[in-house]
Amino acid sequence: MYIDMKNIVLKSLFLSWVLVVVSAGNILAQCAMCRASVETNVSEDGIGFAAKLNTGILYLFAMPYLLAILIGYMWYKKSTAHKRKLEEAEFRKHRIAKL
């Protein structure tokens, strides 16, 4: 029985990503200090300010992870391309040796 681990890993990563994105709407991103600051400075625009603060915190929280995913993807693509070149060179070498 042949198990394609690459396919399993990619599917599980995608499913994990979908679950995080779907549940992200319910996240309250304010830390305790930010929440206290917003609560003490509540004015007519306080709720709008709190929403903007939440968005900014989520943005700052997500960027390092997105950057790590991008670097990992680029590394993976470069690694597979290099592996493919080595396999092609080995194939040519064996083919020439047969002649």
C-alpha positions, 0 to 999 in steps of 0.5 A: 500500500502506497501512502503519499505523505506529501498529499496528507501533510498538505491537506492537513495544513490546508484544513488547519488553515481553513479552521483558523480563518473560519474561527478568526471572526470570534477572536478578541485580540486585545491584550489586557493593557490595550483593553484597559486603555480603551475602557478608560478612554471611552468616548463617543468614538471609543467603540470605533477606536477599539475596533480599529485597535483590534484590527491592528493587533490581529494584523500584527499577530498574523504577519510573522506567521504569513512571512514564515509560510511564504519563506517555507513555501519558497524554500520547498519549491527551490528544494524540489526544483533542485531535487528534480535537476539532480534526478534528471542528471542522474537519469541522463548519466545512466542513459549515456552509460547504457549506450 
